[in-house]
Amino acid sequence: MFGWEFPPHIAGGLGTACYGMTKGLAANGVEVLFVMPSASGDEDQSAVRIINASDVPVDTMSTTVDEFLGKVQFVHIGSNMIPYVDPQDFTTMVEEERKRQVKNFRVQYGQKYKFSGKYGSNLMEEVARYAMVGATIALQHKDEIDVIHAHDWLTYLAGIGAKQLTGKPLVVHVHATSFDRASDDKIDTRVYDLEKKGMEAADKVIAVSDLTRNIVINKYGISPDKVVTVHNAVDFSGRENLEVERGVRDKVVTFLGRVTYQKGPEYFIEAAAKVLKRCPHVRFVMAGNGDMLNRCIRHVARLGISDRFHFTGFLRGKEVQKMFALSDVYVMPSISEPFGISPLEAMQTYVPSIISKQSGCAEVLKYALKVDFWDVDAMADAIYGLINYPAIAALASRCGHDEVNALKWNNAAAKVRNVYESVINK
């Protein structure tokens, strides 16, 4: 299994989902070798064996360098990409780049790469190098493995390389697509190409919701027969019910997630302003970090609600649990959310939740209030109702808690195991 992150060091829901999935697979009798770019050594390996790609030298290929590069057909993506060249120059440039790769590869053959495992400016370069090291790891463990499982576009090249060198079937897991991260006309075409390449090379594609499955079929041209929906769950083990002391009597309404376009933070701010006009004794919290954080701070200031708004920055682990313990309402106004694990975490701690209809988890949650992300009036009404009508809040709290506790990773993992068996048998 190729991933990019694993708890406790995570940047979002991908690492959390990988953790829950691997524990569920272990409970279903599946042994997982989990490869990640940069392991810290403090990851929970009770249900999984972690291989740190930064520790693996690229020196175990049974083929020559030329054959390896030819088989994997992986192109090292330099940071200085040239977008506009004519076809003849492009062909020449690609051939020169291939020759340079072979030459450099000979020098680097046997070396280890130190991956950051982050999402920085040289991400594309790390993705390409991870493919090379990942293929090597798969070849090392060829006799142990039955199937290759790659999570999200960052690991698809590694999955393709591993499949081509070992002949084992490939399953790719789509947690988000380019169309979730940006509007149609602003998608990163390099990422889209890697996503499409991974989906086409896969024997099966797992989508985290029917919403995502439809995007995979309609936007990437993948056959519906090949795409299976397996909804996420939440891992509640190791959680404790925190007793927290509140410094205010006001009701607390929380947004928790990346502060990016996809998550719809500005709709949350607009709804907050509408609620505060009718109900001043409320505080709003934006917990998270992202490229829209400064813009959101300025938006709050322009609306004149800074004294009612709190920005916490990125929260992890116990801090997240503490934030939910302090919250009376949780809101996820995502513009496009393939699944969305945070509402499940909120509801598990008895926090009534409001989610956008444009989220995958809306397919499985009956006791979360659902609104269109753009309908800030409906969002404001839902917030107002939950903080002013105790009976509604109590119903959403109690039934929501029971509902998410029934969503087990073991059940999701059983469906994933069925997918494995279908590609192995094929």
QUILIN-V970176 format. One record per backbone hydrogen bond with DSSP energy under -1.0 kcal/mol. NH is the residue of the N-H (numbers start at 1). CO is the residue of the C=O. If there is no record, write none. Layout:
NH&CO + NH&CO
This chain:
2&149 + 3&35 + 9&6 + 10&8 + 17&13 + 18&14 + 19&15 + 20&16 + 21&17 + 22&18 + 23&19 + 24&20 + 25&21 + 26&22 + 27&23 + 29&26 + 30&25 + 34&49 + 35&1 + 36&51 + 49&32 + 51&34 + 53&36 + 55&52 + 56&53 + 58&111 + 59&57 + 68&64 + 69&65 + 70&66 + 71&67 + 72&68 + 73&69 + 81&79 + 90&86 + 91&87 + 92&88 + 93&89 + 94&90 + 95&91 + 96&92 + 97&93 + 98&94 + 99&95 + 100&96 + 101&97 + 102&98 + 103&99 + 104&100 + 105&101 + 106&102 + 107&103 + 108&104 + 109&105 + 110&58 + 111&108 + 123&120 + 126&122 + 127&123 + 128&124 + 129&125 + 130&126 + 131&127 + 132&128 + 133&129 + 134&130 + 135&131 + 136&132 + 137&133 + 138&134 + 139&135 + 140&136 + 141&137 + 142&139 + 144&141 + 145&141 + 148&169 + 150&171 + 151&2 + 152&173 + 155&152 + 159&155 + 160&156 + 161&157 + 162&158 + 163&159 + 164&160 + 165&161 + 166&162 + 167&163 + 171&148 + 172&204 + 173&150 + 174&206 + 180&177 + 181&177 + 182&178 + 186&183 + 192&188 + 193&189 + 194&190 + 195&191 + 196&192 + 197&193 + 198&194 + 199&195 + 200&196 + 201&197 + 202&198 + 203&170 + 204&170 + 205&226 + 206&172 + 207&228 + 208&174 + 213&209 + 214&210 + 215&211 + 216&212 + 217&213 + 218&214 + 219&215 + 222&216 + 226&223 + 228&205 + 230&207 + 234&407 + 239&236 + 242&240 + 251&281 + 253&283 + 254&329 + 255&285 + 257&287 + 259&289 + 260&258 + 263&260 + 264&261 + 268&264 + 269&265 + 270&266 + 271&267 + 272&268 + 273&269 + 274&270 + 275&271 + 276&272 + 278&275 + 279&275 + 282&280 + 283&251 + 284&308 + 285&253 + 286&310 + 287&255 + 292&259 + 293&290 + 296&292 + 297&293 + 298&294 + 299&295 + 300&296 + 301&297 + 302&298 + 303&299 + 304&301 + 305&300 + 308&305 + 309&306 + 310&284 + 312&286 + 319&316 + 321&317 + 322&318 + 323&319 + 324&320 + 325&321 + 326&322 + 328&252 + 329&252 + 330&352 + 331&254 + 332&354 + 335&262 + 336&262 + 337&358 + 345&341 + 346&342 + 347&343 + 348&344 + 350&347 + 351&346 + 354&330 + 355&369 + 356&332 + 357&371 + 360&337 + 361&339 + 362&359 + 363&360 + 364&361 + 365&361 + 369&353 + 371&355 + 375&372 + 376&374 + 379&375 + 380&376 + 381&377 + 382&378 + 383&379 + 384&380 + 385&381 + 386&382 + 387&383 + 388&384 + 389&385 + 393&389 + 394&390 + 395&391 + 396&392 + 397&393 + 398&394 + 399&395 + 400&396 + 401&397 + 402&398 + 403&399 + 404&400 + 405&401 + 407&404 + 408&406 + 412&408 + 413&409 + 414&410 + 415&411 + 416&412 + 417&413 + 418&414 + 419&415 + 420&416 + 421&417 + 422&418 + 423&419 + 424&420 + 425&421 + 426&422
